[in-house]
Amino acid sequence: MLEVLKVLTADLEIGMYVSSLDRPWLETPFVLQGFQLESDKDIERLRKHCDYVYIDTQQSNLEESTIRRKVSYRPRMTNQQLFPQRTLKTYKDNADWKDEYPKAQNAVKVLSKSLDDIFANVGQGAGLNMAKVKLAVEPMIDSITRNPDACIWLARMKQEDQYTYQHSLGASIWAVALGRQLGLPKSDLRSLAIGGLLFDVGKLQLDKELLNADRGLTEEEFVAVKAHVGLGVDAIQKSGVMNKDIIDMVSYHHERHDGSGYPEGLSGDSIPIFARIAAIVDCYDAITSHRSYARATSPSIAIKKLYEWKDIDFQAELVEEFIQAVGIYPAGTLVELSSGEVAVVIAEYRTRRLRPKLMVLLGADKQPLSDVKMIDLLIQKETEDGKPLDIVSSLEPEAYGIDMTAIQL
């Protein structure tokens, strides 16, 4: 059976197979995501960037007992171990971003309109129309299955108003993107889409002034807000939902890995796996969105925060898979280049996530360009004067007065 063990970089030996790092591969110079240690130089490189790594015992050229003597932590679970009852698959992009974008636009438009109608009805006391929900998520799931970048771009382009509505849309997209990365079958992607869409549906029954408060809540007010979990569970159960994974997402998306969440204070494996996914996408979408009490953070900062919170708030394996799913610079991220120019990420390469395709919006003087230009960093590696061209940082949304929602492709 495949087993992956955590080993301090100080204890590495030649012959070990490194399958994962203590940080995203995207933040390191390693080109291959998984390699065998063949020299002391390989070990030294790892020690410069990592405190510990995960070693695959099967692919290593060492006795398992030798590796076990070096173990410092619990084994890292594989995706198949996370989902033992599922037959997982490997998804590949089978559509170009340009071809997929108009399909994704239509898919998100349909989903947005349906969500608007569904939430309006619930807000007026009507029940959830689950048949309409299931129909609405299908085009979005199909688009993400073909190529997730287009829908991820649209998730980043959300309007600032109607936070609960936009948050539900974004969470649904992130959940499906993570499910795709995990290799889950389409039936599970559907559950993730619906669960992400509905896990905050209980908030529609709360006081809007309380939800939109731009101040810290009192203890009594926070108790009132936490009631949205129970209200949401009641709403979906009354609508006839029997899918346990969807109910789990609504019931437990505020539980935390260390037991500090609510409503039941569950921890670790006692939190249902789909709820663990819901917790990550809920948090990521929230901190990368404008809220009444906080401005949005950049995707790269949000990813670093998630990484800091792994095995505290969220399960480490799922955090790492989420990072692989969305990347450090997901589509829709504003970045500054080594040339001084400012651009927005259009699409990523799955194997070279630090060299995405970009649309340059501002020149080196930070003034808007008269003619927007496209750059593929995988191809264009230097500026016109021969200097290296790289992304030097991600920017906060709306940096330099850029209106992300006004960007036309």
Backbone hydrogen bonds, N-H to C=O, Kabsch-Sander energy under -0.5 kcal/mol:
donor,donor_aa,acceptor,acceptor_aa,energy
4,V,76,R,-0.6
5,L,55,I,-2.6
7,V,53,V,-3.0
8,L,70,K,-0.6
9,T,51,D,-2.4
11,D,8,L,-1.8
12,L,9,T,-1.1
15,G,37,L,-2.6
16,M,13,E,-1.8
18,V,16,M,-0.6
18,V,35,F,-2.9
19,S,17,Y,-0.6
19,S,54,Y,-2.7
20,S,54,Y,-1.2
22,D,52,Y,-0.8
27,E,24,P,-1.8
28,T,25,W,-2.0
34,G,32,L,-1.4
35,F,18,V,-1.8
37,L,16,M,-3.0
38,E,36,Q,-0.6
43,I,39,S,-1.4
44,E,40,D,-2.5
45,R,41,K,-2.3
46,L,42,D,-1.8
47,R,43,I,-2.3
48,K,44,E,-1.4
49,H,45,R,-0.8
49,H,46,L,-0.8
50,C,46,L,-2.8
53,V,7,V,-2.6
54,Y,20,S,-3.0
55,I,5,L,-3.5
56,D,17,Y,-2.5
57,T,3,E,-2.3
57,T,55,I,-0.7
60,S,56,D,-0.7
61,N,15,G,-3.3
66,T,63,E,-0.7
67,I,63,E,-1.6
68,R,64,E,-2.7
69,R,65,S,-1.2
70,K,67,I,-1.9
71,V,68,R,-1.1
72,S,6,K,-2.4
73,Y,6,K,-0.7
76,R,4,V,-2.0
82,L,78,T,-1.8
83,F,79,N,-1.8
86,R,83,F,-1.7
88,L,86,R,-0.8
89,K,183,G,-2.2
91,Y,89,K,-0.6
94,N,146,R,-1.8
95,A,146,R,-0.7
100,E,96,D,-2.5
101,Y,97,W,-2.4
103,K,99,D,-0.6
104,A,100,E,-2.8
105,Q,101,Y,-2.8
106,N,102,P,-2.0
107,A,103,K,-2.3
108,V,104,A,-3.0
109,K,105,Q,-2.3
110,V,106,N,-2.5
111,L,107,A,-2.2
112,S,108,V,-3.0
113,K,109,K,-2.4
114,S,110,V,-2.3
115,L,111,L,-2.7
116,D,112,S,-2.4
117,D,113,K,-2.1
118,I,114,S,-2.9
119,F,115,L,-2.9
120,A,116,D,-2.0
121,N,117,D,-2.2
122,V,118,I,-2.2
123,G,119,F,-2.7
124,Q,120,A,-1.1
125,G,122,V,-1.9
126,A,121,N,-2.7
130,M,128,L,-1.3
133,V,129,N,-1.8
134,K,130,M,-2.7
135,L,131,A,-1.8
136,A,132,K,-2.1
137,V,133,V,-1.6
138,E,134,K,-0.7
141,I,137,V,-2.4
142,D,138,E,-2.5
143,S,139,P,-2.1
144,I,140,M,-2.4
145,T,141,I,-2.2
146,R,142,D,-1.8
147,N,143,S,-2.7
150,A,147,N,-0.7
152,I,148,P,-2.3
153,W,149,D,-2.5
154,L,150,A,-1.9
155,A,151,C,-2.2
156,R,152,I,-1.6
157,M,153,W,-0.9
158,K,155,A,-0.7
166,Q,162,Q,-2.7
167,H,163,Y,-3.4
168,S,164,T,-1.8
169,L,165,Y,-1.7
170,G,166,Q,-2.6
171,A,167,H,-2.9
172,S,168,S,-1.8
173,I,169,L,-1.7
174,W,170,G,-2.7
175,A,171,A,-2.4
176,V,172,S,-1.9
177,A,173,I,-2.3
178,L,174,W,-2.4
179,G,175,A,-2.4
180,R,176,V,-2.5
181,Q,177,A,-1.9
182,L,178,L,-2.2
183,G,179,G,-0.8
183,G,180,R,-0.8
184,L,179,G,-2.3
188,D,185,P,-1.0
189,L,185,P,-1.9
190,R,186,K,-2.4
191,S,187,S,-1.5
192,L,188,D,-2.6
193,A,189,L,-2.4
194,I,190,R,-2.5
195,G,191,S,-2.9
196,G,192,L,-2.7
197,L,193,A,-1.7
198,L,194,I,-1.7
199,F,195,G,-1.6
201,V,198,L,-2.1
203,K,200,D,-2.0
204,L,201,V,-1.5
205,Q,202,G,-1.6
206,L,203,K,-1.7
211,L,207,D,-1.9
212,N,208,K,-2.2
213,A,210,L,-1.1
222,F,218,T,-2.5
223,V,219,E,-2.0
224,A,220,E,-1.8
225,V,221,E,-2.2
226,K,222,F,-2.5
227,A,223,V,-0.8
227,A,224,A,-0.5
228,H,225,V,-2.0
229,V,226,K,-1.5
231,L,227,A,-2.1
232,G,228,H,-2.3
233,V,229,V,-2.2
234,D,230,G,-2.3
235,A,231,L,-2.1
236,I,232,G,-2.3
237,Q,233,V,-2.3
238,K,234,D,-2.3
239,S,235,A,-1.0
240,G,237,Q,-1.3
241,V,236,I,-2.0
247,I,243,N,-2.2
248,D,244,K,-2.8
249,M,245,D,-1.9
250,V,246,I,-2.0
251,S,247,I,-2.6
252,Y,248,D,-2.7
253,H,249,M,-0.8
255,E,252,Y,-1.8
256,R,266,L,-0.6
257,H,313,D,-2.6
258,D,312,I,-1.7
259,G,256,R,-2.4
262,Y,254,H,-1.4
268,G,257,H,-1.8
270,S,267,S,-2.0
271,I,268,G,-1.7
275,A,272,P,-0.7
276,R,272,P,-1.7
277,I,273,I,-1.7
278,A,274,F,-2.2
279,A,275,A,-2.3
280,I,276,R,-1.4
281,V,277,I,-2.2
282,D,278,A,-2.4
283,C,279,A,-2.0
284,Y,280,I,-2.8
285,D,281,V,-2.3
286,A,282,D,-1.9
287,I,283,C,-2.5
288,T,284,Y,-1.3
289,S,286,A,-1.3
291,R,294,A,-3.2
294,A,291,R,-0.7
297,T,287,I,-2.8
302,A,298,S,-2.4
303,I,299,P,-2.5
304,K,300,S,-1.9
305,K,301,I,-2.2
306,L,302,A,-2.4
307,Y,303,I,-2.2
308,E,304,K,-2.0
309,W,305,K,-1.7
310,K,307,Y,-0.8
311,D,314,F,-4.1
312,I,309,W,-1.9
313,D,309,W,-2.7
314,F,309,W,-1.6
319,V,315,Q,-2.1
320,E,316,A,-2.6
321,E,317,E,-1.9
322,F,318,L,-2.2
323,I,319,V,-2.3
324,Q,320,E,-1.8
325,A,321,E,-1.9
326,V,322,F,-2.3
327,G,323,I,-2.7
332,G,345,V,-2.9
333,T,330,P,-1.5
335,V,343,A,-3.0
336,E,393,S,-2.7
337,L,341,E,-2.9
338,S,390,D,-2.4
340,G,337,L,-2.2
342,V,362,L,-1.7
343,A,335,V,-2.6
344,V,359,M,-2.4
345,V,333,T,-2.6
346,I,357,K,-3.1
347,A,357,K,-1.1
355,R,352,R,-1.8
357,K,347,A,-3.0
358,L,375,I,-3.8
359,M,344,V,-2.3
360,V,358,L,-0.5
360,V,373,K,-3.0
361,L,342,V,-2.6
362,L,342,V,-2.1
363,G,367,Q,-2.6
366,K,363,G,-2.4
369,L,361,L,-2.1
372,V,370,S,-0.5
373,K,360,V,-0.9
375,I,358,L,-2.4
377,L,356,P,-2.0
377,L,375,I,-0.7
379,I,376,D,-1.6
380,Q,376,D,-3.3
381,K,379,I,-0.9
383,T,387,K,-3.0
386,G,383,T,-2.0
389,L,381,K,-2.6
390,D,388,P,-0.6
392,V,336,E,-2.6
392,V,390,D,-0.5
393,S,336,E,-1.3
395,L,334,L,-2.9
399,A,396,E,-1.7
401,G,398,E,-1.5
402,I,399,A,-1.8
404,M,402,I,-0.9
406,A,403,D,-1.5
407,I,404,M,-1.4
